[in-house]
């Protein structure tokens, strides 16, 4: 039986032994794209997308609604967004995020502080069909105020960037940033993105800055 079919028949990656055999089979294929996909599969099987020394990025679930509600209700966190929002709004946002996993294979992911196990915000990828005449994938994030000033945003964005390029194989990422949001501009620049243009989004009174980074 083909090795990969064997994993499917056995219930896929439900043990460390299966994971080790799966990765070995991917390496033997000698196709870097196959091994890249295998690594992503293993991460998902372990309930994570990627990690850093201090943070874990994992898929969001409906159980995260209670942890996300205070984030979206904080006026300072939402200052450069849609303003403070209700728990119902947060629940709808979460459902859209889960739908994006099914539709595109990515979206915003939960950012968890390893030391405490707390969900401290989100960081991930968002599709925009038309930014200055072209489709783009944006890397975006929001963290609870209690965790600002610790370098967590740069850490999460850099990890999501590496996953987008190295695992998903995306060719380009952007960040749409309010010109007054100096902290987010700093995070984007630390993650390697550079100012490229301005973009006027629907309903905005003035344009956002577009920061961009090409893969490789």
SULNORKA-V968202 format. One record per residue. N is the residue number from 1. RES is the residue in three letters. SS is DSSP state (alpha for helix, beta for strand, coil for the rest). OMEGA is omega in degrees with one decimal (NA if undefined). BURIAL is I if it has 9 or more other ideal C-beta (glycine too) atoms within 8 Angstrom, else O. Layout:
((N	RES	SS	OMEGA	BURIAL) (N	RES	SS	OMEGA	BURIAL))
This chain:
((1	UNK	coil	173.4	O) (2	UNK	coil	-174.5	O) (3	UNK	alpha	-176.1	I) (4	UNK	alpha	175.0	O) (5	UNK	alpha	178.6	O) (6	UNK	alpha	178.2	I) (7	UNK	alpha	-179.3	I) (8	UNK	alpha	-178.4	O) (9	UNK	alpha	-176.7	O) (10	UNK	coil	179.8	O) (11	UNK	coil	174.4	O) (12	UNK	coil	-167.7	O) (13	UNK	coil	-175.0	I) (14	UNK	coil	175.1	O) (15	UNK	coil	178.2	O) (16	UNK	alpha	177.4	O) (17	UNK	alpha	178.5	O) (18	UNK	alpha	-179.9	I) (19	UNK	alpha	-179.9	I) (20	UNK	alpha	180.0	O) (21	UNK	alpha	179.5	I) (22	UNK	alpha	179.7	I) (23	UNK	alpha	177.5	I) (24	UNK	alpha	179.1	O) (25	UNK	alpha	179.1	I) (26	UNK	alpha	177.8	I) (27	UNK	alpha	-178.8	O) (28	UNK	alpha	178.5	O) (29	UNK	coil	177.8	O) (30	UNK	coil	174.9	O) (31	UNK	coil	-176.2	O) (32	UNK	alpha	178.7	O) (33	UNK	alpha	178.3	O) (34	UNK	alpha	-179.7	I) (35	UNK	alpha	177.5	I) (36	UNK	alpha	178.2	I) (37	UNK	alpha	179.7	I) (38	UNK	alpha	177.9	I) (39	UNK	alpha	178.7	I) (40	UNK	alpha	178.8	I) (41	UNK	alpha	-178.9	I) (42	UNK	alpha	178.7	I) (43	UNK	alpha	179.7	I) (44	UNK	alpha	179.2	I) (45	UNK	alpha	178.8	I) (46	UNK	coil	176.4	O) (47	UNK	coil	179.8	O) (48	UNK	coil	173.3	I) (49	UNK	coil	177.1	I) (50	UNK	beta	-179.1	I) (51	UNK	beta	175.4	O) (52	UNK	coil	178.4	I) (53	UNK	coil	-175.3	O) (54	UNK	coil	-171.3	O) (55	UNK	beta	172.3	I) (56	UNK	beta	172.4	I) (57	UNK	beta	-178.3	I) (58	UNK	beta	176.7	I) (59	UNK	beta	172.2	I) (60	UNK	coil	173.5	I) (61	UNK	coil	177.9	O) (62	UNK	alpha	178.8	O) (63	UNK	alpha	-179.9	O) (64	UNK	alpha	-175.3	I) (65	UNK	alpha	-176.8	I) (66	UNK	alpha	179.6	O) (67	UNK	alpha	-178.4	I) (68	UNK	alpha	-175.0	I) (69	UNK	alpha	178.6	I) (70	UNK	alpha	178.0	O) (71	UNK	alpha	-177.4	I) (72	UNK	alpha	178.9	I) (73	UNK	alpha	-176.3	I) (74	UNK	coil	-176.0	I) (75	UNK	coil	-178.4	O) (76	UNK	coil	176.7	O) (77	UNK	coil	-176.0	I) (78	UNK	coil	-175.5	I) (79	UNK	coil	-178.6	O) (80	UNK	coil	177.8	O) (81	UNK	coil	-176.5	O) (82	UNK	coil	-176.2	O) (83	UNK	coil	-177.3	O) (84	UNK	coil	-173.4	O) (85	UNK	coil	-177.7	I) (86	UNK	coil	174.1	O) (87	UNK	alpha	178.9	O) (88	UNK	alpha	176.6	O) (89	UNK	alpha	179.9	I) (90	UNK	alpha	178.8	I) (91	UNK	alpha	179.0	I) (92	UNK	alpha	176.3	O) (93	UNK	alpha	-179.1	I) (94	UNK	alpha	179.1	I) (95	UNK	alpha	176.6	I) (96	UNK	alpha	178.3	O) (97	UNK	alpha	-180.0	I) (98	UNK	alpha	177.2	I) (99	UNK	alpha	178.4	O) (100	UNK	alpha	175.6	I) (101	UNK	alpha	-178.0	I) (102	UNK	alpha	-173.3	O) (103	UNK	alpha	-171.0	O) (104	UNK	alpha	-178.2	O) (105	UNK	coil	176.5	O) (106	UNK	coil	-178.9	I) (107	UNK	coil	173.4	I) (108	UNK	beta	179.8	I) (109	UNK	beta	176.4	I) (110	UNK	beta	173.1	I) (111	UNK	beta	-176.2	I) (112	UNK	beta	175.0	I) (113	UNK	beta	-175.8	I) (114	UNK	coil	-174.8	I) (115	UNK	coil	-177.1	O) (116	UNK	coil	-173.6	O) (117	UNK	coil	-176.9	O) (118	UNK	coil	169.3	O) (119	UNK	beta	-173.2	I) (120	UNK	beta	179.1	I) (121	UNK	beta	177.7	I) (122	UNK	beta	175.0	I) (123	UNK	beta	179.5	I) (124	UNK	beta	-167.1	I) (125	UNK	beta	-177.0	I) (126	UNK	beta	178.5	I) (127	UNK	beta	171.5	I) (128	UNK	beta	-174.8	I) (129	UNK	beta	-176.1	O) (130	UNK	beta	170.7	O) (131	UNK	beta	-177.2	I) (132	UNK	coil	172.7	O) (133	UNK	coil	179.0	O) (134	UNK	beta	174.6	O) (135	UNK	beta	-178.3	O) (136	UNK	beta	169.6	I) (137	UNK	beta	-179.1	I) (138	UNK	beta	169.8	I) (139	UNK	beta	-175.5	I) (140	UNK	beta	-177.2	I) (141	UNK	beta	165.3	I) (142	UNK	beta	177.7	I) (143	UNK	beta	175.7	I) (144	UNK	coil	-173.9	I) (145	UNK	alpha	-178.9	O) (146	UNK	alpha	-176.2	O) (147	UNK	alpha	175.3	I) (148	UNK	coil	173.8	I) (149	UNK	coil	-178.7	O) (150	UNK	coil	-176.7	O) (151	UNK	coil	-178.4	O) (152	UNK	alpha	-178.0	I) (153	UNK	alpha	178.8	I) (154	UNK	alpha	-179.5	I) (155	UNK	alpha	-178.8	I) (156	UNK	alpha	-179.2	I) (157	UNK	alpha	179.6	I) (158	UNK	alpha	178.2	I) (159	UNK	alpha	178.5	I) (160	UNK	alpha	175.6	I) (161	UNK	alpha	-178.4	I) (162	UNK	alpha	178.2	I) (163	UNK	alpha	-179.4	I) (164	UNK	alpha	-179.1	I) (165	UNK	alpha	-171.1	I) (166	UNK	alpha	-176.8	O) (167	UNK	coil	-178.7	I) (168	UNK	coil	179.0	I) (169	UNK	coil	178.6	I) (170	UNK	coil	-176.7	I) (171	UNK	coil	-170.6	O) (172	UNK	beta	173.9	I) (173	UNK	beta	172.9	I) (174	UNK	beta	168.0	I) (175	UNK	beta	176.4	I) (176	UNK	beta	-169.8	I) (177	UNK	beta	173.2	I) (178	UNK	coil	-178.3	O) (179	UNK	coil	-179.6	O) (180	UNK	coil	-176.6	O) (181	UNK	coil	-174.3	I) (182	UNK	alpha	-177.9	O) (183	UNK	alpha	-179.9	O) (184	UNK	alpha	175.2	I) (185	UNK	alpha	178.7	I) (186	UNK	alpha	179.3	O) (187	UNK	alpha	-179.6	I) (188	UNK	alpha	-178.4	I) (189	UNK	alpha	177.8	I) (190	UNK	alpha	178.7	O) (191	UNK	coil	174.2	I) (192	UNK	coil	179.5	O) (193	UNK	coil	-178.6	I) (194	UNK	beta	179.6	O) (195	UNK	beta	-177.9	O) (196	UNK	beta	-175.0	O) (197	UNK	beta	169.1	O) (198	UNK	beta	177.5	O) (199	UNK	beta	176.7	I) (200	UNK	coil	-180.0	O) (201	UNK	coil	-179.5	O) (202	UNK	coil	177.7	O) (203	UNK	coil	-179.0	O) (204	UNK	coil	178.3	O) (205	UNK	coil	178.5	O) (206	UNK	coil	-172.7	O) (207	UNK	coil	168.4	O) (208	UNK	beta	167.3	I) (209	UNK	beta	173.8	I) (210	UNK	beta	172.8	I) (211	UNK	beta	-171.8	I) (212	UNK	beta	175.6	I) (213	UNK	beta	176.4	I) (214	UNK	beta	176.1	O) (215	UNK	coil	177.1	O) (216	UNK	coil	NA	O))
